[in-house]
């Protein structure tokens, strides 16, 4: 079956512009996560959606970052007024709510802010 | 504050030998640990996991050992194969009543298998 997909795969933007990153989770997965990996760093948690519950936004680094999940499926991560330190690979993952804790990752979006 | 640490950024192992990747954690509230493998330009893929109530879990060539008193876990790959060359991430989940929770990842260890 189809895995987690993300688009675009690469995004180059100028400092100060807004960007939107998209994630399509595995069908039937109720949990969706966003992480980012900066150069030489581990994966840093950003935000987590579980069903109809309020999202866990505790990892968002600033109020320039926001995310939504429409219809319990597709999610969009928005970064406003991008800064150079936002350059990273943004990874989306999804998981089943009750069948273990394994998260399945998409290929990521590489964001470069110039 | 790095709660999950992988102190070796890289490791080279001869093909056929055992690869041992190490991970240390500081938060005693972690109750589930996972290893992920990542190839360049791909997302991480789940490899193997272990609950904090166990000290060993084995799946084919892969075995994860957990030492709770030392807050240490390790991944053993034997025998190592060239296709095992990748970056390996250790991850941990906090104890929760809700099941799924965010994972806290280490910084990764790049494993290179030498033919």
Interface residues (C-beta under 8 A of the other chain):
Chain A: X4 X31 X33 X35 X40 X41 X42 X43 X44 X45 X48 X50 X56 X59 X91 X93 X95 X97 X98 X100 X101 X102 X103 X104 X105 X106 X107 X108
Chain B: X4 X6 X32 X34 X36 X41 X42 X43 X44 X45 X46 X49 X89 X91 X93 X98 X99 X100 X101 X102 X103 X104 X105 X106 X107 X108
